[in-house]
Amino acid sequence: MFLTIIIIFWGCDPPAYYNYFIINECDEKINVYFEPRHTLGKYNGDTNILIPPNEMVLIYPGRWINRVEDWRIEWFFEKITIHKGNKISKVNYIDRNLWKFESTSKSHANSYLTVYPKDFEDE
């Protein structure tokens, strides 16, 4: 019975794929640490990623049911912390307004977060 319910609700909808990229606009490498909220698709990747200056890196490939939607950043990540040298950014990188969302089809989307030197300045 339980298996039938799962198949009915999850088996009919095609998966939607999300790729989350971070672009480092800083003049030195940044260290990105994140905690996935859910590990759909059994994400076994690294959650502590070094990104060289002026590089873009895929940090997380996510999957969800149904069509792609902009608000999913809050679904996939519990926390994102970024270090540059001995400074820690105080920016809330879970804020979807900081991410550039691009739907490439009904089932694929890419989101881009750009990290700037100003993210590490004292306020």
TAZIBEL-V335528 format. One record per residue. N is the residue number from 1. PHI is phi in whole degrees, -180 to 180 (none if undefined). PSI is psi in degrees with one decimal (999 if undefined). OMEGA is omega as a letter, one per 40 degrees, with the letter a starting at -180 (* if undefined). Layout:
BEGIN
n: (N;N)
phi: (PHI;PHI)
psi: (PSI;PSI)
omega: (OMEGA;OMEGA)
END
This chain:
BEGIN
n: (1;2;3;4;5;6;7;8;9;10;11;12;13;14;15;16;17;18;19;20;21;22;23;24;25;26;27;28;29;30;31;32;33;34;35;36;37;38;39;40;41;42;43;44;45;46;47;48;49;50;51;52;53;54;55;56;57;58;59;60;61;62;63;64;65;66;67;68;69;70;71;72;73;74;75;76;77;78;79;80;81;82;83;84;85;86;87;88;89;90;91;92;93;94;95;96;97;98;99;100;101;102;103;104;105;106;107;108;109;110;111;112;113;114;115;116;117;118;119;120;121;122;123)
phi: (none;-61;-63;-63;-64;-61;-64;-63;-82;-105;-79;-86;-90;-70;-71;-113;-111;-123;-117;-109;-112;-120;-108;-95;-95;-83;-89;-145;-65;-121;-113;-103;-119;-139;-116;-67;-76;-133;-118;-61;83;54;-61;-118;-80;-76;-106;-132;-123;-91;-121;-65;-58;56;-121;-119;-132;-73;-99;-156;-97;-109;-142;-147;-88;78;-87;-74;-141;-63;-77;-64;-53;-72;-82;-86;-118;-84;-157;-133;-121;-126;-111;-132;63;-99;-103;-113;-69;-99;-72;-86;-77;-82;-64;-65;-69;-85;-100;-93;-97;-132;-87;-94;-166;-68;-120;-138;-148;-122;-127;-124;-116;-102;-104;-111;-56;-63;-63;-109;-81;-73;-91)
psi: (-49.5;-42.4;-37.8;-42.6;-43.4;-44.5;-40.7;-46.8;-33.8;-25.7;-20.7;-31.3;130.9;151.5;153.8;136.0;134.5;133.9;126.5;118.2;146.7;133.1;123.4;107.1;9.1;164.8;5.5;167.9;152.8;153.3;116.7;124.5;131.8;154.9;113.7;139.4;-40.7;150.1;50.2;136.5;7.6;59.0;118.6;19.2;179.9;137.0;8.3;104.0;130.8;131.5;119.4;162.5;142.6;35.0;156.5;132.1;135.7;118.6;-25.6;121.8;117.1;163.5;140.6;166.8;161.0;-158.3;164.1;144.3;146.4;-32.3;-0.8;-17.7;-39.8;-20.4;-36.1;-29.9;132.0;-40.6;141.4;120.9;135.3;130.1;144.8;109.7;-126.4;10.5;142.0;129.4;141.8;5.6;139.5;95.4;-1.3;-13.2;113.7;-19.4;-16.4;-14.6;139.3;115.1;130.7;115.0;121.5;-17.3;-176.2;-18.7;4.1;139.2;151.0;141.6;138.6;130.9;126.2;128.6;125.7;157.5;-34.3;-20.3;-18.6;5.4;146.4;140.4;999)
omega: (a;i;i;i;i;a;a;a;a;a;a;a;i;a;i;a;a;i;a;a;i;i;a;i;a;a;i;a;i;i;a;i;i;i;i;i;i;i;i;a;i;i;a;a;i;i;i;a;i;i;i;i;i;i;i;a;i;a;a;i;a;i;i;i;i;a;i;i;a;a;a;i;a;i;a;a;i;a;i;i;a;i;i;a;i;i;i;i;i;a;i;a;i;i;a;i;i;a;i;a;i;i;i;i;i;a;i;i;i;i;a;i;i;i;a;i;a;i;a;i;i;a;*)
END
